[in-house]
């Protein structure tokens, strides 16, 4: 079993690379963003409460996200492995099931490229948080202030790797699989 945390700023390609890793290794993928967006699409109570956070480019409250992920892990603890996106709390959740994070892969992309990627994605996705450069810059600020420090946590455990997230999807995928092959 292998458990991977894909990490990086909004727009760096985590979702795209997670889908490729899922297909390549046959492991599960859980994206907190997708779980939340699905709740919004379905109009659930959770979705309605989260929509204001998403539109403002803010991070979801930890208690809600952690609860959703804990349920997901409990339902998938016998899988070949999992790809998680953006969460330090996964260590605690996994430990509760006798599992651990094997590696955190941090995908780096320059900020101006991130903004262009997200704006382009917003034209197709219809996501309100992808359509405004102001909201995108706010999300990147929140990422830097609140989320990026997680890399230090995994680095202290010897479970941190950084990859260049620019270039083709194949280039980035090759860099990520090179890291995984060294485990």
N, C-alpha and C positions, 0 to 999 in steps of 0.2 A: 504494500500500500504506500502511496506517495500523496502527501498533502502539500499543496503549493498555494502561497498567497501571492497573487499578482497585485502589484502596487504601482501607483503613479497618478499624476494629475488627471483631471477630467480631460478627455480627448486624446489621451496618449495611446489608446488602442487596446486597453485591457480586455474589453468585451470581445473584440475581434480575435485577439490572440487566445483568449480563454476557449472560444469555440473551436479553434484550430487544435489546441492542446487536448480538448475533450475528444475530438475525433481521432487524433493521433495516438493517444495513450489509453482511450477508453475509460476515462475517469469522469466523475461528475463535476458540474460547474454550478456554483451558486453566486449570483450577483445580487447584492443587496439592492442596488439601483433597479434592476429588473423586477425583483420581488415587489418593491414599493410601487413602481410604475404599473405593474399588473393590478395591484390593489386599487390604484387610482382609476385605471381603465374599467375595472369591474364595479366601481362606485361603492366599495365597502366603507365601513366606518373608519378603518385604518387609512384607507386611501383618501377619504375626504379630509381627515385630520392632517395627513402628510402633504397634501397638495400645496398648501401655503408655504411650507418649507421648501419644496422643490421649486416652485415659481420664484421664490426669493433667492434661490441659489444657496440655501443653507443646508447643513448636514442634518440628517434625521436624528431625533433623540435616541441616544444609545440604548435605553431600556427596550424600546420597541424593536429596533434592529437586532439587538442581541437575542431577544426572545424568538424572533422569526428564524434566525440562524440556528439557534439551539434546537428548535423543532426540526429544521432541515437536517442537521447532523444526526439527530436521533433517528430520523427516518432513513438515512443513507449511510449509517456507520459501517455497513458490511460491503460497501462499494470498493472498487479497486483503488480508489483515492478520490480526492476532491481538489478543485481549483477554487480558491476563495478570492474575493476581490475586496481589498481595503479594510482589514479589521484586525486589530491587535487582540481583541477579546476572543478570537478563535482559539488561541492557546488554552484558555480556561475552559471553553466549551469542549474542545477536543479532549483535553485531559480528563474531563468528566466521563468520557467514553473510552478511556484508555488509549487515546490517539495523540498525535503531535503534529505540529507544522514542521515540514522537512526543510523548506526553503522559502524565502520571500524574494521575489524577483521584482525589482524596482525598474520600471520602464521610464526612461528620461526623454523628454521632447522639449525643445525650446518654447517659451511661452507664446511668442507670436504665431508659431506654427500650430500650437494647441488651439488658439483662438480661431484661426482660419479653419482648422479641421472641424471644430464644434459648430461654427457658423454654417459650414457646408453640410454637416450632418443635420442641422436644424431645418434646412430647406426640405429634406426628405422625411425627417422623423415627425415633424409637427410638434415636437417637444418645446414648450414655452421657454424652458431654461436653456435651450440651445439657439434661440433666435435673437437674443439681445447681447451685444458685446459688453454692455455694462454689467449685466447679470453674470456673464461668463467670467469677466475679470473679478467680480465678487466671489464667484465659486473658486477661482484659482487662489485668491487671497485667503479664503477660508481653508483651502487645502494646505497652503503653506503654513498657516498659523496653527491649525489644529490637527492635521492628519500627517503631514510629512515627518514629524518627529518619531513616528512609529518605526522608521528605518533604523534608528539608534537602538531600539528595543531588540530587533532581530539581529542587528550587527553584533551586539553584546553577547548573543547566543551562538555566534558563528553561522547564522542562517540567513545572511544577507548577500544578495548579488545584484549588481546594477547592470542594465543593458541599455544600449543606445536604441531609442524608439523611432529614429528617423530612417528613411529609406523605404523600400517596398515592404509589403506585409510578409513576403517570403524571407527577406533579409532579417527582419525583426524576429520572425518565428525561428529561424536558424540560430540566432543568438540565444534565444530562450532555451531551445532544446539542447544547445551546447552546455548551458548551465546545468540543466537537469541531468544530462549524461554524466556529469562529474559527481553526482550524489552517490 
